[in-house]
Amino acid sequence: MSFIKKDLDQKEWFKNISILWVYSLATIFVVFPIADKGHFFIGATCSFISFIYLIYTILNKFAKENKIKKALRIYFNALAVIIMCIAIIYSVYLIITQYIQNDLKNTEYKHFKNIPIEEYLTDRMSKIDKLIIEKEKER
């Protein structure tokens, strides 16, 4: 098995995909503190680009002519740039709509002060609070 690892370590595509996957793992942790659309999109962008690069390298292995390889490189570079632009535009859109326009709606819960949360979540927390209070009174 060590001869396979040595062979792969010398290949440029393997080094690139290894670096991209490390970045993907690091950025995916952005999703977990607050699992909303914005955090997911930011956290998953590097993973999307890693998948694009992986597909590019697989297709490039099977391409016979240099013209096809050059076209693949241009197409996938453009696709990666488009995904990054979409991620930036979508992130800015979410910042504007959630933080600036909503002016950080305050809730009655201290833990969610100045954090924009959906109304259904506030309603659900209120129902749970009422249930807890009722159960404590029954004791």
C-alpha positions in Angstrom: 0.0 0.0 0.0 2.9 2.4 0.6 3.9 2.3 -3.0 0.4 3.5 -4.0 0.7 6.4 -1.6 4.1 7.4 -2.9 2.8 7.2 -6.4 -0.2 9.4 -5.6 1.9 11.9 -3.6 3.8 12.7 -6.7 0.8 13.5 -8.7 -0.3 17.2 -8.9 -4.0 16.5 -9.0 -3.8 14.4 -5.8 -2.0 17.2 -4.0 -4.6 19.7 -5.2 -7.6 17.6 -4.3 -6.1 16.9 -0.8 -5.7 20.6 -0.1 -9.2 21.3 -1.4 -10.7 18.6 0.8 -8.9 19.9 3.9 -10.3 23.4 3.2 -13.7 21.8 2.6 -13.6 20.1 6.0 -12.5 23.3 7.7 -15.2 25.5 6.1 -18.0 23.0 6.6 -17.8 23.7 10.3 -19.2 27.2 9.6 -22.6 25.4 9.0 -23.0 24.0 12.5 -23.2 26.9 14.9 -26.2 28.4 13.2 -27.5 26.0 10.6 -29.3 28.4 8.2 -29.2 29.1 4.5 -26.3 31.6 4.7 -24.0 29.5 6.8 -24.7 26.4 4.7 -24.0 28.2 1.4 -20.7 29.7 2.8 -19.6 26.4 4.3 -20.4 24.3 1.3 -18.8 26.6 -1.4 -15.4 25.0 -1.1 -16.9 21.5 -1.2 -18.7 22.5 -4.4 -15.5 23.7 -6.0 -13.7 20.5 -4.8 -16.3 18.3 -6.5 -15.9 20.4 -9.7 -12.2 19.9 -9.6 -12.6 16.2 -9.0 -15.0 15.9 -12.0 -12.6 17.9 -14.1 -9.6 15.6 -13.3 -11.7 12.5 -14.0 -12.9 13.9 -17.4 -9.4 15.2 -18.2 -8.0 11.6 -17.7 -10.4 10.3 -20.3 -10.0 13.2 -22.8 -7.8 12.2 -25.8 -7.1 15.5 -27.6 -5.5 18.6 -26.2 -8.4 20.7 -27.6 -10.8 18.8 -25.5 -8.6 19.2 -22.4 -8.3 22.9 -23.0 -12.1 23.3 -23.4 -12.6 21.3 -20.2 -10.2 23.5 -18.4 -11.9 26.7 -19.6 -15.4 25.3 -18.8 -14.5 24.2 -15.3 -12.6 27.3 -14.4 -15.6 29.4 -15.5 -17.9 27.1 -13.5 -15.8 27.6 -10.4 -15.8 31.4 -10.9 -19.5 31.4 -11.4 -20.1 29.4 -8.2 -17.9 31.8 -6.3 -19.7 34.8 -7.7 -23.1 33.3 -6.8 -21.9 32.5 -3.3 -20.7 36.1 -2.8 -23.9 37.6 -4.3 -26.2 35.3 -2.3 -24.2 36.0 0.9 -24.5 39.8 0.4 -28.3 39.3 -0.3 -28.7 37.4 2.9 -26.8 40.0 4.9 -28.9 42.8 3.5 -32.3 41.0 3.9 -31.7 39.5 7.3 -29.5 42.0 9.1 -30.0 45.4 7.6 -33.7 45.3 6.5 -35.0 43.4 9.5 -32.9 45.5 11.9 -32.1 42.6 14.1 -35.5 41.9 15.6 -35.3 41.4 19.3 -37.0 38.4 20.9 -38.0 37.8 24.5 -35.2 35.2 24.8 -31.9 36.4 26.1 -29.9 33.7 24.2 -31.3 35.0 20.9 -30.8 38.7 21.5 -29.9 40.5 18.2 -30.0 37.3 16.3 -32.5 37.2 13.5 -34.6 34.0 13.9 -37.7 32.8 12.0 -41.1 33.4 13.6 -41.9 29.7 13.6 -38.9 29.1 15.9 -40.1 31.8 18.3 -43.5 30.3 18.4 -42.1 26.8 19.0 -39.9 28.1 21.8 -43.0 29.8 23.4 -45.0 26.5 23.2 -42.1 24.6 24.8 -41.8 27.2 27.6 -45.5 26.9 28.3 -45.3 23.1 28.4 -42.3 23.3 30.8 -44.1 25.7 33.1 -47.3 23.5 33.1 -45.3 20.4 33.9 -43.5 22.2 36.8 -46.8 23.3 38.2 -48.1 19.7 38.1 -45.3 18.6 40.5 
